[in-house]
Amino acid sequence: MTAPPELLTPTSPAEAAAAFGDGAGVTVMGGGTILLPQLTYGKLRPTRVLMTGRAGLSGVDSSNGVVHIGAATPVGALDGAPEPLVTAAGHVADGEIRAVGTIAGNLCATAGASAPRGDLQAPLLALGARITSVGAGGEKTEDVETFLESGSGRLVLSIDVPSGQPFGYARLDRPHTHHYTMLAVTAVRGSDGVRVAASGVGDRSRRLTGVESALAGGASAADASAHAAEGLELPTDALASGWYREQMLPLLVQRALGQLG
Amino acid sequence: MPINLTVNGVEEEIRSDALTPLLRVLREELHITSPKAGCEQGGCGACTVLVDGEPRRSCLTPLISVEGAEVTTLEGLSDGVNLAPIQRAFYDLYAAQCGFCSPGMMMASTALLNGTPNASREQIMEALEGHICRCTGYVKIIAAVESVANGTAAANAASNGGPR
C-alpha cells in the first residue's frame, strides 16, 4: 500500500497560491466529485493534494458590468452569474453533486470515459470569460480559450464574466435520472460579434469558428449552421454516437442563434 | 491524526486517511452499513447521507471535508423503537423491492421534507433525480414520499398495520 498523499489545506487565497507554487506534483481538489472516485479506484495516486474548499475562493459578486466568480463556488450556487451559465449549471448532474462540485473543477474537467464533462466551458467560451490563475510565472489573467488551450496545470482563483450580453442556449439531454447533456450550444452577441461554442464535442468544449466567421460574413443562421462541425472530431460515447452529434449540432446552432433574435 | 465528526449523535474519532470517502469510513471503520456502495462515483445515490442536514453523496465526500460535521445516516432516523415517518411510508406503500436504493432515497427525502414539509410532487422528483432504482420504476417511491408530504401517510399506516 502506498503512503497517503500530503494534504495542503490553505485557508486564504494567498495561502493557496503559496501552497500551489509552480504546481509541480500538486493535484487540486475542489468539490472532489471527479477526483475522489479516481482516488477510490486507485486510478490516481497523487503525492500532494491541495484542497480549495476552505481557501476563501467561493462566492459571486459583480461590479461594472462584470460578474466575479470565485473558483471554488459550487456549480449549484451560481445565482447572479450571467445566463446561460446558470441554466447550463442547472443541468450538471443532480442537486447533491451541484452543491459540492465547483465551477473551476468543471472548467478544468476533460471528457469522462463514457460521457462529456465540463458542461460550463461552452457558456464561458461564448460569454468571453476571463480566468485568473496562479502557477508557473505567477498570477495571470487570460481569456478562457487561451486558458483551456494551454491545458491548465494552474490553480484557478477566479472567473470574470461580462454580464448583460444577449444569449441563446440549446441542448440535448439524455433522459435519465441524471441530466447528462450530450451536446449543448451557446451563442452570445458580444461587442466584437457573435461567439458560438459547443460542449459535448470532444475532450473539451470548443468555439465553433466556422459558424462565427460565416455569421461575420453576413450568412443567415441556417447557412452558418452548416459550418457547425468544421474542424471538430465529434466523439462517440455512452450517450451518443459521433454521427448523431454531427446531425444534431447544426440544429442546436440554429436554435441558439434563433434565440439571439 | 484522528479526525472528529459526529455520526447519528455519537462523537467519533476517525482513524482513516483524510481523503478516504465518507462512505468507506461509515461502512468499514464505523460498521454503519445503510449507506450502500453502489457505483462509488456519484452516479447512483445509494450512499447519500446528511451532512449538517444537507444530502451528500458519501462516496464523493472526502473525510477531511466533513471534519467537525454532523453526519446522519438511515440508522439515525429512527429512535430504535418507532420507525421515522418516511420509513413507515416506504413500508406501508411497498416503496422498496430489493431495498438497495432505499437508504439513499429516504435520506434525500428526509432532507427535502425537513426544509419543505409539504413538498410538491415536482419537488420530490427533483430531490430524487440523482437516485437510481432498478426495481420499482419509482412510482411507489414517489408515492411514499408524497404521502408524508401531504399528510396521508398516517391513514395508510392505519389501514395496513405493520411495524410501529
Interface residues (C-beta under 8 A of the other chain):
Chain A: P4 P5 L7 T9 M29 G31 G32 T33 L36 P37 L39 T40 Y41 V49 M51 G53 A93 D94 G95 E96 I97 A99 V100 T177 H178 H179
Chain B: D17 A18 L19 P21 R24 E40 Q41 G42 G43 G45 T48 E54 P55 R56 R57 C59 L60 T61 P62 I64 S65 A108 E126 A127 L128 E129 G130 H131 I132
